[in-house]
């Protein structure tokens, strides 16, 4: 992408100077013998098995420095491939994750499981959740969010997901504030070629096809790939979605080294449905979508990374990855007879490197990450009038060191991270203002201890501090163009200050042959919490600003019981108390001081429970329920602005014959007529997003 409204040479010099200063400040804080033919064949098979195992172990280094180990004093849940396989049918990622780990809430715009959906963790929105894939950051540096819908059927390529709650461990990219979600993609290094095809039909015109292959490990080389396509008409009026994606992992695997290429490409096209509907509108037509049928968007996104990993003789490893992320697209906005189109396009280059050392009772994970980003923002009055053409740029550099030591029954853990971020704004040539920028510097310490109380029983405690800068939308108060007319209001970029979190966690875990149980107490105390204050803008975003002190405190439970023949019982639950202590609300007329209010979209109680029955090795039936208590739709704790509680019930039946598998999945079987989320408009009207309606999906899979 070309530079906008400034000299490219000066832009490059600023980036080089930024990275030099940022990284400087961060770093300172047996010979062969002749064998009979059969023996040689057996030996070759054994060598192949060992090589395959070693290759997969080294491949796992990609996420080792980012993820928390099982003995880390972190509230965490790792979702395995088996769980993903049982739950996945092409739905957007937040809709799959929300029942798989405690304290997660998600909703979708379309009234189905596909299309734009949004995730909240411990009541905090998706911009506060750090997201990585194989250690590569995915949060857009400006918006600090990833739109999963851009990568349709992403979970078909995922081996496991770790969800860390609270500040967690240091990671690459945007701050881990509410928590972090890191994806491990399907391993490339495996013996034997294989493939699979999945064909799916479902309610509301849902169709999905997915095909993947493994080349197998041969002469040190291996590859995995998948293509997917899906579409749905949507449940709500004119809310159809079309998604396409392709994934490729390919690598060379040596005895101690691997070089791996990963590429992920996605395309999304849909008819917009980002505005909810009032109860009155829904009473007439539950599928009502107030947006114009001609309002559409289309975005493509690509991520490619090249990683080198090496395993040392003593068990230590090193990994270095370079990556590129880019996206481009446009969306429409209709206001009466006026039509607007907004275009966004970004590119993003970065590198991350991590060293993992193990020496007796000591373990050290240390690493650095640096990236540079630019995005063009363009607005048009249709059909051909250009309203503005500006760009934002951002550079980010961070370094961390995680040290742990086991002494007797205790494992002590310390984690230090330094991070520097710079945001620059390059105005439209006709804006009448100069370019401007702001730089933030953060130091984020964490520490704790895990104690083995007895075999299979562990307790942990930790405390951590992290800070996060505002997003571009916060700095510009929802405006997409800074010019002479509004620069006096927020042109120095100090309208919203960075927010800070002190997080305290206490946990207990129990592991037995038939039982896994974890319990966690947390207290998250915020300073300058960036909260959603005010009504949605025309584009559907809600303005945010600092509200001073607030907190979120609760207890989380996660349990799985396998003590009954052929039956698995599992579930999780969260009870929480959440408050904003005080803020001045000027969003609707005269200022009002509000005290001790509940943060919006933060239910006090969440529960998911699952019964899984395996009548034999070929069949599985499961039933899963979810309860979510009432929540408020804004930060006023007003009784007339409430998201009601709801209960939904889903079920899955799967049968396998040879290489063929038939899966039937039912969603919201009770056809609960309630809502997944909502917002309060500028006129004070409450608008809701309906829960995904009752639906059935049938998937036929065949492996070869």
Secondary structure, DSSP 8 states (H G I E B T S, - for coil): ----SS-HHHHHHHHHHHHHHHHHHHHH--------HHHHHHHHHHHHHHHHHHHHHHHTHHHHTTS--TTSSSEEEEE-HHHHHHH-SS--HHHHHTTTSTTEEEEESSSSSSSSEEEEETTB-GGGEEEEETTEE-S-TTT----GGGSTTGGGGEEEEEEEESS-S--SSS--SSEEEEEEE--S--SS-EEEEEEEEETTTEEEEEEEEE---BTTEEEEEEEEEEEE--SSTT--EEEEEEEEEEEEE-SSEEEEEEEEEEEEEEE---S-B-HHHHHH-TT---S-TT-EEEEEEEEEEEEEEEE-TTS-EEEEEEEEEEEEEEEEEEETTEEEEEEEEEEEEEEEEEEEEEETTEEEEEEEEEEEEEEEEEEEETTTEEEEEEEEEEEEEEEEEEEEEEETTEEEEEEEEEEEEEEEEE--TTS-S--EEEEEEEEEEEEEEEEEEETTEEEEEEEEEEEE---HHHHTTT-S---TTTHHHHTTS-SS--EEEEEEEEEEEEE-SSEEEEEEEEEEEEES-EEEEEEE-TTS-EEEEE-SEEEEEEEEEEEEEEEETTEEEEEEEEEEEEEEEEEEE-SSSS-EEEEEE--TT--SEEEEEEEEEEEETTEEEEEEEEEE--EESSTT--TTSEE--EEEEEEEEEEEETTEEEEEEEESTT----EEEEEE-TTS-EEEEE----EEEEEEEEE-
